[in-house]
Amino acid sequence: MQKSFQKAIGIACFVALMQCLVLIMTCCHSGFNANKNTIHYSDVEKIHIGMPLDSVVLVLGMPYTFSSNLGDHDLSCKWPRDVSDIKMTTKTDFVHFIDSVFQDMNYCCEQNRKNMKVIEKHATLNYTEEPSFLKSIFNSPTFTYPMLWIHLDSNYRVRQVYAKYYGKGRDEKCIYSLSYNPDMDSQDDNIELIVDTTLFRKCFPN
């Protein structure tokens, strides 16, 4: 009886282990968007400073999540409004959604009410999903993943393209950064590109 019970426990543990391994294999991925379609590095390279939101979506598809800063709050604020990592769908009217976020006067405190009148509508599109649950459980040096963000200005145009590479046991690493730098020497040269070509293309394979 005891041997049968131990055997059953062993089988259950083995099945659970196999399920975990499947999850690891599934989530140790290259970059992917909300529709689980692979994002290619060549598509990321098509995104340029000043590109309008609808053109970004046309190239990369819908973002996985949307985040934005909704201003300052009183220290005593009990319900700070936050728009962080809101999941998008292919049916989301994106421009209308962002507009509604900033035009919503359902402020949470007096400081927030004042700040909402002057805050710029900076928004961030996140095109990758961070597997944080598995990352925190499994101690595997091969468990790596990329993250890709598109930062928009108040006119819903690209102000920065930024990608990072994360791995267990190593620091995060910038693998792609395209941004406007007003401090560049030449007016014609104020677009700054930083890229680790090998790692960037490995994370977002074409």
QUIFEN-V35754 format. One record per pair of residues at least 24 apart in sequence whose C-alpha atoms are under 10 Angstrom apart, sorted by the first residue. I is the first residue (numbers start at 1). J is the second residue. D is the distance in Angstrom with one decimal. If there is no record, write none. Layout:
# QUIFEN-V35754
i j d
I J D
I J D
This chain:
# QUIFEN-V35754
i j d
20 134 9.1
20 138 9.4
23 134 8.3
24 131 9.6
24 134 7.4
24 135 9.2
24 138 8.5
24 140 9.7
24 143 8.1
25 143 9.3
27 129 9.4
27 130 9.1
27 131 6.7
27 134 8.1
27 135 9.4
27 143 8.7
27 144 9.1
27 145 8.4
28 131 8.5
28 134 9.5
28 135 9.5
28 142 8.3
28 143 5.9
28 144 6.2
28 145 6.4
28 146 9.7
29 131 9.7
29 143 8.9
29 144 7.6
29 145 6.2
29 146 8.3
29 203 8.2
29 204 9.5
30 128 9.1
30 144 8.6
30 145 6.2
30 146 6.6
30 147 9.2
30 201 9.8
30 202 7.8
30 203 5.0
30 204 5.8
30 205 7.4
31 127 7.8
31 128 5.8
31 129 8.0
31 130 9.7
31 145 7.1
31 146 5.7
31 147 6.8
31 148 7.6
31 163 9.8
31 165 9.9
31 202 9.7
31 203 6.3
31 204 5.6
31 205 8.5
32 60 9.9
32 63 9.6
32 64 8.6
32 127 6.8
32 128 5.4
32 129 7.3
32 146 9.0
32 147 9.0
32 148 9.2
32 203 9.9
32 204 8.4
33 60 8.1
33 61 7.7
33 62 7.4
33 63 6.2
33 64 5.4
33 65 9.1
33 126 8.3
33 127 5.0
33 128 5.3
33 129 7.3
33 148 9.4
34 61 8.4
34 62 6.7
34 63 6.0
34 64 4.1
34 65 7.8
34 87 8.2
34 88 7.4
34 89 7.3
34 90 8.5
34 126 9.2
34 127 7.0
34 128 7.4
34 129 7.9
35 61 8.4
35 62 7.9
35 63 8.8
35 64 7.8
35 88 9.9
35 89 8.3
35 90 8.1
35 127 9.9
36 64 9.1
36 127 10.0
36 128 9.1
36 129 9.5
37 61 9.0
38 128 9.8
38 204 7.5
38 205 8.1
38 206 8.7
39 127 8.4
39 128 9.0
39 148 9.6
39 203 9.2
39 204 5.9
39 205 7.6
39 206 8.0
40 200 9.8
40 201 7.9
40 202 9.7
40 203 8.7
40 204 4.9
40 205 5.4
40 206 4.9
41 176 9.8
41 197 9.5
41 200 7.0
41 201 5.7
41 202 8.6
41 203 8.1
41 204 4.9
41 205 6.2
41 206 6.3
42 201 8.5
42 204 8.5
42 205 8.6
42 206 6.9
43 204 9.3
43 206 8.9
44 148 9.0
44 150 9.6
44 161 8.2
44 162 9.6
44 163 9.5
44 176 9.3
44 204 8.7
45 161 9.2
45 176 9.4
45 178 9.1
47 150 8.9
47 158 8.0
47 160 9.3
47 161 7.5
47 178 9.0
48 157 9.4
48 158 6.9
48 159 8.4
48 160 8.3
48 161 7.9
48 178 7.7
48 179 8.7
48 180 10.0
48 191 9.3
49 151 9.8
49 152 9.3
49 157 7.5
49 158 5.1
49 159 5.4
49 160 6.6
49 161 8.0
49 178 7.5
49 179 6.7
49 180 7.0
49 191 7.8
49 192 9.9
50 152 8.7
50 153 8.7
50 155 9.2
50 156 8.7
50 157 5.0
50 158 4.9
50 159 6.3
50 160 8.9
50 179 9.9
50 180 9.4
51 152 9.1
51 156 8.5
51 157 5.2
51 158 5.3
51 159 8.4
52 152 8.6
52 153 9.7
52 155 8.1
52 156 6.1
52 157 4.4
52 158 6.5
52 159 10.0
53 94 8.7
53 95 7.9
53 125 9.8
53 150 9.6
53 152 7.8
53 153 9.9
53 155 8.9
53 156 5.6
53 157 5.7
53 158 7.2
54 94 8.7
54 95 8.3
54 156 8.9
54 157 9.1
55 157 9.4
55 158 9.9
56 125 9.9
56 150 8.7
56 157 8.9
56 158 8.3
57 94 9.3
57 125 9.9
60 127 8.2
61 90 8.3
61 127 8.8
62 88 7.1
62 89 7.0
62 90 6.1
62 91 9.1
62 92 8.5
62 94 8.7
62 125 8.8
62 126 9.4
62 127 7.8
63 87 8.2
63 88 6.5
63 89 8.2
63 90 8.9
63 94 9.7
63 124 9.4
63 125 5.7
63 126 5.6
63 127 4.7
63 128 7.8
63 129 9.9
63 148 9.7
63 149 9.0
63 150 9.0
64 88 5.8
64 89 7.8
64 90 9.8
64 125 7.5
64 126 5.6
64 127 5.0
64 128 6.1
64 129 6.9
64 149 10.0
65 89 8.9
65 124 8.5
65 125 6.2
65 126 5.1
65 127 6.9
65 128 8.1
65 129 8.3
65 149 9.7
66 94 9.5
66 98 9.0
66 123 7.3
66 124 5.8
66 125 4.9
66 126 6.1
66 127 9.0
66 149 9.6
66 150 9.8
67 98 9.7
67 122 9.0
67 123 6.0
67 124 5.2
67 125 6.7
67 126 7.8
67 151 9.6
68 98 9.0
68 101 8.9
68 102 9.4
68 121 7.8
68 122 6.3
68 123 4.7
68 124 6.1
68 125 9.0
68 151 9.6
68 152 9.8
69 102 9.7
69 119 8.7
69 120 8.9
69 121 8.0
69 122 7.0
69 123 7.3
69 124 9.1
70 101 8.5
70 102 7.5
70 107 9.4
70 112 7.8
70 115 8.4
70 116 7.1
70 119 7.6
70 120 9.0
70 121 8.3
70 122 9.0
70 123 9.7
71 111 8.5
71 112 6.0
71 113 8.8
71 114 9.0
71 115 5.7
71 116 6.3
71 117 9.5
71 118 9.0
71 119 6.4
71 120 9.0
71 121 9.8
72 109 9.2
72 110 9.6
72 111 6.3
72 112 5.4
72 113 9.0
72 114 8.8
72 115 6.3
72 116 8.5
72 119 9.2
73 107 9.6
73 108 7.9
73 109 6.4
73 110 7.6
73 111 5.2
73 112 5.1
73 113 8.7
73 114 9.5
73 115 8.4
74 108 9.1
74 109 6.4
74 110 7.1
74 111 5.6
74 112 7.4
75 109 9.5
75 111 9.3
76 109 8.5
77 108 7.0
77 109 6.0
77 110 8.8
77 111 9.0
77 112 9.2
78 108 8.0
78 109 8.4
79 107 9.4
79 108 6.0
79 109 8.1
80 107 8.6
80 108 5.9
80 109 7.7
80 112 8.4
81 106 8.9
81 107 7.3
81 108 6.2
81 109 9.1
81 112 8.6
82 108 9.9
83 123 9.6
84 124 9.3
85 124 9.1
85 125 8.8
85 126 7.8
85 129 9.9
86 125 9.8
86 126 9.6
87 126 9.4
88 125 9.7
88 126 9.8
95 156 8.1
98 122 9.7
98 123 8.0
98 156 9.0
99 156 9.9
119 154 9.2
120 153 7.8
120 154 5.6
120 155 9.2
121 152 8.3
121 153 6.6
121 154 4.4
121 155 7.7
121 156 8.0
122 151 7.4
122 152 5.7
122 153 4.9
122 154 5.3
122 155 8.5
122 156 7.8
122 157 9.6
122 159 9.3
123 150 8.5
123 151 6.0
123 152 5.2
123 153 6.8
123 154 7.8
123 155 9.9
123 156 7.7
123 157 9.6
123 158 9.6
123 159 9.9
124 149 6.5
124 150 5.7
124 151 4.5
124 152 6.1
124 153 9.0
124 156 9.8
124 158 9.5
124 159 9.9
124 160 9.4
124 161 9.8
125 149 5.5
125 150 5.0
125 151 6.3
125 152 7.9
125 161 9.7
126 150 6.6
126 151 8.8
126 162 9.9
126 163 9.9
127 163 9.7
128 163 9.7
130 166 9.5
135 166 10.0
135 167 8.9
135 168 7.4
136 168 9.0
138 168 8.9
139 168 7.0
139 169 8.5
140 167 8.9
140 168 6.5
140 169 8.5
141 167 7.0
141 168 5.4
141 169 6.5
141 170 8.6
142 167 7.2
142 168 7.3
142 169 9.5
143 167 5.9
143 168 6.0
143 169 9.3
144 168 6.6
144 169 9.8
144 170 9.6
144 203 9.2
145 203 7.3
145 204 10.0
146 172 9.4
146 173 9.4
146 174 9.6
146 175 8.8
146 199 9.7
146 200 8.7
146 202 9.7
146 203 6.1
146 204 8.1
147 174 9.6
147 175 9.6
147 203 9.1
147 204 9.9
148 175 9.7
148 176 8.8
148 177 9.9
148 204 9.8
149 177 9.7
150 178 9.7
151 179 9.5
160 191 9.9
160 192 9.7
160 193 10.0
161 193 9.4
162 194 9.4
162 195 9.7
163 195 9.2
163 200 8.2
163 203 9.7
164 199 9.9
164 200 8.7
164 203 9.4
165 199 8.2
165 200 8.3
165 203 7.7
173 199 9.8
174 199 9.7
174 200 9.1
175 199 6.6
175 200 5.4
175 201 9.2
175 203 9.0
176 200 6.7
176 201 9.9
